[in-house]
Every structure is written in structure tokens, then in C-alpha cells.
């Protein structure tokens, strides 16, 4: 199982084993990660699963599509490494992925 590390806003790291085929958002919700709200349940229509992808991983993930990019315009403090965690699929290739949970969601 790939492991994803969620860095909470206060700096606390939480490493979670993730199911292949799920998403980074689903893994967060299933494991009680605070700060990932996911109001739309992964439909890419609310931006409440916003995370900052660690720089080491940013180029290793597929780029956001137009829909995700548009939704990211709704987040607080969008940065170059902002992603919606509902759009990052868990695969063996993302084993070790680190994301930072922002202080606020929309």
C-alpha cells in the first residue's frame, strides 16, 4: 500500500496507508485528517479538499485539468503547488507523497 503523509497546519505529520484506486481526499476522510472537508464528496465542485503538494512531488503528478484549475481559483491562498486532493488518484507511483493541509478551506 502506498503511504501518504499529510502535514497538518500546525506541522504535525500523519502518515496513512492508502488504498490503490482511491484518492488522496478519500484517504484523508476515511482516516479523520482534519482540515480536509470534502463537502462535494470528490466531485471536483467545491475546492474544500485543497492541499499543497510537496515540491518534490509536484512534477511527478499529472497536471490539473481545466476543471480542477478553475476550482482552484476558489481556494484561499492558492499557490503554484495547490491541488484538489480529490483529483489525485492513489497509485503505487505516489508512495511517499507528502501534502500540506492549509489553514483554511473555502
N, C-alpha and C positions, 0 to 999 in steps of 0.2 A: 504494500500500500504506500502511495506517495504521502509524504509528510508536508503539511503547510504550516508555516509559522505566522501567527497573527500577532503583531505588536500593538498592544493597546495604547491609547493616547498617553497614558501615564508611563509608558515604557515597558510595561510588563509583557514578556513574550509568552505566548501559549502555542505549543506545537501540537498539531492534531493529525492523526492518520485519516486520510481521505479516501473515499470510495472512488475508484476509477469510473468515469462516466457521469459523476455528479459535477457540481460546480463549486467554486471557492465560496460562493454565497451559501449554498445548501449545506456545505460542511460547517460553515460558521453557525448557521441557525440550528443545525442538529446538535451542535456542541456548546450552545449557550454563549457564543462570543458576543460580548457587549459591544454596542456601537454599530453593529450591522443590523439594520431594522428590517429591510427587505419587505416593505409594505405591499409590493405588487407580486411577491412570490416568485420572482425571477423572470417576469415578462418584459424586462427592459423598458419599463414605463414609469418609473418613479425616481430613480437615482438614489434610493436610500440604502444601497449596498456599496456605496462608493468606498474605495480603498486607494492607497498609494502603493504601487508596486515598487519593491526594492530595485534600485538602479541596476544591480547585477542581473536581474531577471527581465527587465523591460524589453530588451531587444529579442529575447528568446520566446516571447509570447506573440501570437498573431496580433496585428494592429487592430484597434477598434474599427468596427464598420461605421457607416454614416449614421445609423440609428443610435448606436452607443455614443458616438461622438456628440451628436445633438443632445442626448440626455445628459451628458457630462457638463454641458453648458448650464445646467440647473444646480450643480453642486456648489457648496461653499468652498472657497479657496481651491479652485481647480488648479492643478499643476501639470507639468508635462508627463508625469508618471501616474496620473489619475486614471483609474479604470473602474468599471462596474463589475463587482465580483460575480454577479450572475452571468456574466459573459465569458468568464474564464473557466473552461472545462478542465476537470481533473484528468490528467493522463500521467503515464509513467515519466514523461519528459519534464513534468513540473515538480518532481520530487525535490523538496527542499525550498520551494517557493516561499518568499517572505513578503508579506503585505503589512502595511501600517494602516490602522483604523483611524480615521480623522476624529477630531474632537466633536464635530457636529455633522449631522446628515441634514438633507433638505427638510 
